[in-house]
Amino acid sequence: MVTRIMDMGKKFKQRDKTLHIAIELVDRYFLDRKSQSDKDIQSMSPRVITVFVTTCFLIASKYDEIDDRLVFINDVQSYYKRLPGGPSTIGGAPTYTDIVECERLLLKFFEWDLGFVMPIHFIEMFLANGVLFESEYNKNISKTKQTAKKISARCYEILDEIIRQKDCFKNQGFSGNQVASMVVYTARQEVLNLTRARHIWPKELQLISRQTDKQVKKLARKYRAGNRIHRIEPFEDNAAAIQKMNHGILTDQSKQLYKMNDPSLVSPKASMAVRDHLISSEKISVDIPVAQIVIPAARKRTGAADGRKTIDQTS
């Protein structure tokens, strides 16, 4: 599903944020327990997948893109007709009614609120504030626009890797700020060729992110170690799916989607949902304290003196 969204985004020249919003919609809907109990979702037929993926893509385009790059239903239908093998490979091109009804269902599910705070928003904030500083530890680092562009490009590459099917780091329960901090940390480490965490994550970034160098290093190590939850497309437990298959509940078409020997096709339960329509990206499941801003003692004394002075004037 993610690959299909990325391919459509490339075809229609959509922005990175648009694609991330579309994938976020897919995640939040399909990883919700109420959605998983729906019979159409459990079957996960190619037709159902196509309708939901297409609708999420169109909603994201209308929400984020400028008017000149909006994608319409007839544009997507024409795109599916030109696919190798034709629309039959995806269960048939969705009709106008399919997409309209699916859009109504999704917007009702999200309560017409698509203002999700995602890691890409934090990435843009980091890049806007700067990820290359004059006080860099290594004096040989080239503090030029080209170096900053390399870090920026690498950030978006890592972010795209995360949302791919086998790299669902963001769905492990970390906040958007934590995921973005890990992305910038990894990008700076690779581009600037730094080794020590305090050099990779200087004081400037600690103040912006409220994450210490040790906290971000821990997240980066977890990401590199491959300790990530794999995306699942049938969205069912292994045992439950096998049991259904043994009892002949699944159709032949659905059986082909359930490849039980492939763990990447087994969906995690939405046990980390905070509310019915919110998934793990809005809950911190790892107990990592927030970095504290230390106020110099001189400023504290000055503030206390100003407070006493105000009280005296009042009295």
C-alpha positions in Angstrom: 0.0 0.0 0.0 2.8 2.4 0.9 4.6 1.6 -2.3 1.5 2.3 -4.3 1.0 5.7 -2.6 4.7 6.6 -3.3 4.3 5.6 -6.9 1.2 7.7 -7.4 2.9 10.7 -5.6 5.8 10.5 -8.0 3.4 10.2 -11.0 1.3 13.3 -10.0 4.3 15.2 -8.6 2.9 15.5 -5.0 4.9 16.9 -2.2 6.6 14.8 0.5 4.3 16.0 3.1 1.2 15.0 1.0 2.5 11.4 0.8 3.2 11.3 4.5 -0.3 12.5 5.3 -1.8 9.9 3.0 0.2 7.1 4.7 -0.7 8.5 8.1 -4.4 8.2 7.2 -3.9 4.6 6.1 -2.0 3.8 9.4 -4.5 5.5 11.7 -7.5 3.9 10.1 -6.2 0.3 9.5 -4.4 0.1 12.9 -7.5 1.0 14.8 -9.3 -1.9 16.5 -12.7 -0.8 15.4 -11.6 -0.8 11.8 -9.9 -4.2 12.1 -13.3 -5.7 13.2 -14.9 -4.6 9.9 -15.5 -7.5 7.6 -14.4 -5.7 4.5 -11.1 -4.7 6.1 -10.5 -8.3 7.4 -10.9 -9.7 3.9 -8.3 -7.2 2.6 -9.3 -8.0 -1.0 -7.3 -6.1 -3.7 -10.5 -4.1 -4.5 -10.9 -2.9 -0.9 -7.2 -2.0 -0.6 -7.3 0.0 -3.9 -10.4 2.0 -2.8 -9.0 2.9 0.6 -5.5 3.7 -0.6 -6.8 5.8 -3.5 -9.2 7.7 -1.2 -6.5 8.4 1.4 -4.2 9.7 -1.4 -6.9 12.0 -2.8 -7.8 13.3 0.7 -4.2 14.1 1.4 -3.8 15.9 -2.0 -6.9 18.1 -1.3 -5.7 18.8 2.2 -2.1 19.8 1.5 -1.4 20.5 -2.2 -1.8 23.8 -4.0 -4.5 24.1 -6.6 -2.3 23.5 -9.6 -1.3 20.0 -8.3 -4.6 18.7 -7.0 -5.3 15.2 -8.1 -8.9 14.3 -9.1 -10.8 11.1 -9.3 -10.7 10.9 -13.1 -6.9 11.4 -13.0 -6.4 8.4 -10.7 -8.8 6.3 -12.8 -6.8 7.0 -15.9 -3.6 6.2 -14.0 -5.0 2.8 -13.1 -6.1 2.0 -16.6 -2.6 2.6 -17.9 -1.0 0.2 -15.3 0.9 -2.8 -16.7 -1.7 -5.6 -16.9 -4.6 -3.2 -16.6 -6.8 -2.4 -13.6 -7.6 -6.1 -13.1 -4.2 -6.4 -11.3 -5.5 -4.2 -8.5 -9.1 -5.5 -8.4 -10.4 -3.0 -10.8 -10.2 0.8 -10.9 -12.4 2.4 -8.1 -15.6 4.1 -9.3 -16.6 7.7 -8.4 -19.2 6.3 -5.9 -16.6 4.0 -4.3 -14.3 6.9 -3.6 -17.0 9.4 -2.4 -18.5 6.9 0.0 -15.0 5.8 1.3 -14.1 9.5 1.8 -17.3 10.1 3.8 -16.5 7.0 5.9 -12.9 8.1 6.6 -13.8 11.7 7.4 -16.5 10.6 9.8 -13.9 8.2 11.4 -11.4 11.1 11.9 -14.2 13.4 13.0 -13.3 15.8 10.2 -10.0 16.6 11.9 -6.9 15.9 9.8 -4.6 18.2 11.7 -2.1 15.5 12.7 1.3 16.4 14.0 3.7 14.1 12.2 7.5 13.6 12.3 7.8 15.4 9.0 6.4 18.6 10.6 9.2 18.4 13.2 11.8 17.7 10.5 10.7 20.9 8.7 11.0 22.8 12.0 14.5 21.5 12.6 15.6 22.4 9.1 14.1 25.9 9.3 16.0 26.6 12.6 19.2 25.1 11.2 21.0 21.8 11.7 24.6 23.2 11.0 26.2 25.5 13.5 29.2 27.8 13.8 30.1 26.1 17.1 30.6 22.6 15.5 33.2 20.5 17.4 35.1 19.5 14.3 36.6 22.7 12.8 37.2 20.9 9.5 33.4 20.6 8.8 32.5 22.7 5.8 29.8 25.1 7.1 28.3 25.8 3.7 24.9 25.7 2.0 25.9 22.5 0.2 26.6 20.7 3.5 23.3 21.9 5.0 21.5 20.6 1.8 23.1 17.2 2.2 21.9 16.9 5.8 18.4 18.0 4.7 18.3 15.5 1.8 19.4 12.7 4.0 16.7 13.6 6.6 14.0 13.1 4.0 15.6 9.9 2.7 15.6 8.4 6.3 12.0 9.6 6.8 11.0 7.9 3.6 12.7 4.7 4.7 10.8 4.8 8.0 7.4 4.9 6.3 8.2 2.0 4.1 6.5 -1.3 4.9 9.4 -2.9 6.7 10.6 0.2 8.6 7.7 1.3 10.8 9.8 2.9 13.5 7.3 5.7 13.9 4.5 3.2 14.9 6.4 2.0 17.9 4.9 4.6 20.2 7.5 7.4 19.9 6.3 11.0 19.6 6.8 12.9 16.4 9.5 15.0 18.1 11.4 11.9 19.1 11.3 10.4 15.6 12.4 13.6 14.0 15.2 14.0 16.5 16.4 10.5 15.7 16.3 11.3 11.9 18.3 14.6 12.2 20.8 12.9 14.6 21.3 10.0 12.1 21.6 12.4 9.1 24.2 14.6 10.9 26.2 11.6 12.0 26.4 10.2 8.4 26.9 13.5 6.6 29.4 15.1 9.0 31.1 11.8 9.8 30.9 12.4 13.6 31.2 9.7 16.3 30.5 11.2 19.7 26.8 11.8 20.6 27.5 15.2 22.2 29.1 16.4 18.9 26.3 14.9 16.8 23.6 16.5 19.0 24.9 19.8 20.2 23.3 22.1 22.8 21.5 24.1 20.1 19.5 21.0 19.0 19.0 19.9 22.6 17.3 23.2 23.3 15.1 23.0 20.2 14.1 19.4 20.6 14.1 19.1 24.4 16.0 15.8 23.9 19.5 15.1 25.3 22.2 13.6 23.3 22.0 10.3 25.2 18.2 10.1 24.6 18.5 10.6 20.9 21.5 8.2 20.7 19.4 5.5 22.3 16.7 6.0 19.7 19.2 6.0 16.8 20.7 2.8 18.1 17.3 1.2 18.3 16.5 2.3 14.7 19.8 0.9 13.4 19.5 -2.4 15.2 16.4 -3.1 13.1 14.2 -3.3 16.3 11.1 -2.1 14.4 7.6 -3.2 14.1 6.8 -4.5 10.6 3.8 -3.2 8.7 1.1 -5.8 8.1 -1.3 -5.8 5.3 -3.9 -8.5 6.2 -4.1 -6.8 9.7 -4.7 -10.0 11.6 -2.9 -12.2 14.1 -1.0 -15.1 12.7 -3.0 -17.6 14.8 -6.3 -16.1 14.1 -5.7 -16.0 10.3 -4.4 -19.6 10.3 -7.5 -20.7 12.2 -9.8 -19.0 9.8 -8.0 -20.5 6.9 -8.2 -24.0 8.4 -12.0 -23.6 8.8 -12.4 -22.4 5.2 -13.7 -19.0 6.1 -11.4 -17.1 3.8 -11.9 -17.0 0.1 -9.3 -18.3 -2.3 -8.4 -14.7 -3.2 -8.0 -13.8 0.4 -5.8 -16.9 1.1 -3.3 -15.6 -1.4 -2.9 -12.4 0.7 -2.2 -14.3 3.9 1.3 -15.6 3.5 1.8 -16.9 7.0 5.4 -17.7 6.5 6.2 -14.0 6.0 6.2 -12.1 9.3 6.2 -8.8 7.5 2.6 -9.5 6.4 1.3 -9.9 10.0 -0.2 -6.7 11.4 0.5 -5.5 14.9 -2.6 -5.1 17.1 -3.5 -1.5 17.7 -2.9 -1.9 21.4 -1.1 1.4 21.7 -4.2 3.4 20.5 -4.8 6.4 22.8 -8.3 7.1 21.5 -10.4 5.3 18.9 -8.9 7.1 16.0 -5.4 7.9 17.2 -2.5 5.5 16.9 0.8 5.2 18.6 2.5 8.2 17.1 0.8 10.4 19.7 1.8 8.4 22.7 5.3 8.0 24.1 5.7 4.3 25.2 9.3 4.6 26.2 10.0 6.3 29.5 12.6 8.9 28.4 12.7 12.0 30.4 12.6 15.4 28.7 15.8 17.5 28.7 15.5 20.4 31.1 16.6 23.9 30.3 19.0 25.1 33.0 18.7 28.7 34.1 21.9 30.3 35.3 22.0 31.2 39.0 22.6 34.9 38.3 19.3 35.1 36.3 17.5 33.3 39.1 18.7 35.9 41.7 17.7 38.7 39.3 14.3 37.3 38.9 13.8 36.9 42.6 14.9 40.4 43.3 12.5 41.7 40.6 9.7 39.8 42.3 10.4 41.3 45.7 10.6 44.8 44.2 7.2 44.3 42.6 5.7 43.2 45.9 7.2 46.2 47.8 5.8 48.6 45.2 2.4 47.0 45.5 2.3 47.3 49.3 
